[in-house]
């Protein structure tokens, strides 16, 4: 097996555990024996459990000696709830480590130096973009900034309307897109909406399968607004209610709770507030091939008064989701 193939599998392991590890990173690891055969696979376990390298080494057993560890993130070198992964790799007899991206957390960084001092050869940067835009995107942002990573997700018609003139909005996007969103929710730490969305749509903010049954992992539902939740609302007894309109205050509370990956699903007012604060890190838009001609726009008052103030984005990916167009974009830096 080539290192590229092994890293692709490690990325899949990382994606498999995403949503279950916060505030730790969802790392994936593959162990290759001396002959280049894959003998161990692992992903980071929930907080307090083994890291990806430990899980993969456990499966590999004695076959790991003299082999290679292919891992999505630089192995940690510090004592936290578990011993350093560098120490475990060295004790297992690993002779070569290949990782995709360096650890930006100063408490955990330095693993490369520790490994090299122990005689382990280390390579960095293999499939780094796939990892940093993939399952480690949110955690890398969290490690660098101390803030949860915020994706603004919305569905709109081709002319940018999120609802018709009479307020109806179910369903703008296709069944395929809605299923994709539920699969995404099952890997999130939190979903944030505003009080208007609660009043108008009465959402549950759960992750469900095609039959409407709850998926194993559920994100934390968060409602932003100073008024009380409506009596009888689905979120009345399940949501974290933050009585503020300040995006930074919202993100500070979530960071304290170890929330790393957040999706903003609120209406245009909440989206505008997060845009004005500069706290949207990614846009995920589902554009349906339909025209409404009137109705609310996806975002209101984003702080743009003239064309020169327009928020410019870099499109990362454009794909089809059933009949809908899915666009992933990030603000230009």
N, C-alpha and C positions, 0 to 999 in steps of 0.2 A: 504494500500500500504506500502511495506517495504521501509526503507530508501535507500536500494540498488536499488530498482526499481525506486524510485524518482530520485536518482542521475543519473541513466541511461537516464531518460527523460531530466534531466538538461543538461547532456552532449549533447544530441540531440539538445536542444535549443541553446547551445553554438555553435555547428557546424552549425546550421541554420543561425546564424548571422555572422559567421566568414567571414572576408573579407570586412565587412561594418563598423567596429568599430575603426580601427587603428587611432591613436596610443593607444587607450584604449583596454583593453582585451575583447575578445568575451565571456562573462560570461553567463551561463545559471542558472536558478533558478526555483524551484518548491516549492509551499507552501502547506503544509499538515495541515488540521484542527486538532482539538483536538482528533478526532477519527481516524486520520491517512488517511483521504481521501484527494486526490489531488484536491485543489480548486483554484489554481492559477499557471500560467506558464509564463515565461518571459525570454527574451534574451536582452542583452545590445543593445541600439539603437546607431545610428551614433553619432559622437562627438557632445556634447552639449545636447544630448537627455538623457532620463532616463536610469539608469542602470538596470540590470536584476532583482534585488530584488524589485525595484520600480514597474517595469512592472508586476511582479508576484503578488505583494501585491495589486496593483490596480485591477487586475482581481479577487483576492480573496475577497476583501472588508472586511466586518466585520467578515467573517468566519476565517480570519487569527488570530484573538485574541485567545491567549492560544495555538497556533499551533506551527509548526516547519517549518523553512526555510531550504531547502536543496539546496546548491549553490556550483558551481564548484570552486570558488575562495573565499578566506577569504574576508568578507565584508569590504569595505574601511571605513576609519575613518577620512578622511580629507575633507576639503572644496576645491573643484575645480570648474569646470563649473556647477556642481550640488552639493547639500548637501551630507553629508556622508550617506552611506547606513546603517551604524550602527544606526544612529539617526532615520532613517525611520523605521527600524525593531523594535526598542524599542517603538516608538510611536504607531506602529500598534499592539502592545501587543504580539509579538512573544516571546515565552518562551524557545525555543530550536533552535539552529542553528547547522547544520551539513555542513561542507565544505570539499572539496576534498584536496585542497592544499593551503599553506600559500602564502600571497602576498610578493614577494621579494622586492617590491618597497618601500624604507624606507619612502617616503612621504605618502603612502597609508596604510602601515602596522600598526599593533596595534589594529585592529578591534576586535580581540578576547578579549583583555584586557578590552576594552570599554564595550563590551557586557556583560562580566562576572561581571564587576562592577555594571551594571544595573540589575543584577540578572538573566541574560539569561544564560542557560547552553549551552556549546559549545563543539562539537566533531570535530576532525580534522582527515584527512587521508582517508576518505571513497572513494574508487575507484581512489586513487591518481594517480596511474600509467596510468590508462585509460585517465585521464584528461591531465596529463603532457606530454603524448605521442600523445595526440589527439588534440582537438581544441585549447588548450592553449599552445602547444609546442612552437610556434614561439614567442608569447608574453612573456612567462616566460624567454626565452633566451634574448629577447630585454630588459626586465626589469633588468636582472642580469648583462648584458654586455654593454648595451647602443648601441649595433649593431643590425641591422636586422638579422633575422635567414635566412640562405642560404641553400636551398635544390638544389643539382645538380641533374637534371633530364635528363636522356638520354635513347635512344633506340638503341639497338645493336643486331647484329646477335649472334649466339651461339659461334662463334669464335672471338667476341669482336670488330667487324667492324661496324662503324656507316654509312658507305656508300660503294658502290662497287668501283672497281678499276677505273671506268670511272667517278666517282663522284656522280652517281645517288643514291638517298637515299629514295625515295618515292615509296612504303611504306615498311619500315623494320618491323614496328610493325603492329598489327592487328587493324581493325576498332574498336573493343572493347577497346583496349588500347588507341587509339586516342580519343575516346569519354570520357574515364576516365580522360585523360589529360585536355580536354576542361572543364570538370566539376571542376577539380582542379584549373585551371586558374581562374575560376569564383569566387574563394574564396581567391585569392592572392592579395597582394598589388602591386607587380611589377614582371616583367619578364626581365631578363638581357641577352643580347646577345652581341657578338663581331661584328666588322665591316665585318669580313670575312663571317659570317653567313648571314648578310644583302646582301652582294654582290652575294653569291652563291645561296641562297634560296629565297631572297626577301620576308621574312615572314611579316605577319600582326600582329602577337602576340596577337590576340584577342581570347576571349572565345566565342565559338559558339555552338549551339545545333545541333542535328542530321540533321536538314534541312539546316544548314549553316547560320542560323540567329544569330545575336549577343545576348548573354545572358545579363540579367539586369546589372550585375556588371562586369566591365572590369578592368584588372590590368593595371598599368602604364608600357608602354613599354620603356625599357632603352637600349641604344646602347652605347657600350664602344669602344673607338678608337679615334685616333688623326686626322684621315683624315675626309673629308667631307662625308656626306651621299650621296650615288649615286643619281643623278638626276632622279626623277620619282619613286624612291623606295616607297613602301607602307608606310614605317615608316618616310618618309622625313618630314612630317608636324605633326606627332603625337607623336614621341618618344622624351624622354629626352636624349639628346646626351651629354655624358660626355667624354671630350677630355683628357683621361688619360688611362694608362694601370695598374694603381695601385689599387688593390682590396680594400685596406683600404680607399683610396680617394673616390671610388665609394660608399662604405657603409656609409661613413661619410655624403656624400650629401644626400643619401636616408634617413638616420636617421634624418637629419634636416627637411626632408619633412614628417616625421611621418610614414615612411614606416617600417613595422614590418616583414612581411612575403614575402620572395623573392625566386623565382626559377631561377636558372641559366640554360638557354637552349642553350647557345652558343656552339661553336665547341671545339675541343680538346685543342687548344691553350689557350682559355679563361679558360677552366676547369683546365688546368695545372697551370695557374697563380694563381687561387684561392686556389688550393691545396698547392702550394709553400708558400702562405701567411698564410696558416692554417685557411682559412675562409670558408670552407665548413662544415656545421653542420650536414648534412644528405645527403645520396645518395638514389635516387629513380631510379632504373634501370629496364627497360623493355627489357627482353631478348627474342628475337624471335627464334623459332626453325628452323633456316636457317643457311647455311654456305656460306660465300663469298670467303674465301681464300686469299683475298687481299683487299686493301682499307684502309682508315684512321682508326686508333684506336680511342677509346672513349676519351682518354686523352693523351696529350703530355707533356713531361718534368714536371713531378710532383715533382721533386726534389729527385728522388730515383736513386741512382747509384749502389747500391748493395742490395742483398736480405735482409740484416739486416736493411736497411732503408725503407723497404716496409711500406706503410701506412696500418695499420691493422684496420679492421672494426669489429663491433659487429652487427650481423644480428638481426634485430628486428622482421621482418616478411617476410614470403615468401608465396605468393599466386598466383593463376592463374588469368590472365586477358585475357579471350578468350583463344587462343592457346599460348599466351606469358606467360613467368614467370616474375612476378613483385617482386623485392627484395627491401626492405627498410633496410638500414643499417646506422650506425652512427660511426664516428671515436672513437677508444678506447681512454679513458682518463687515 
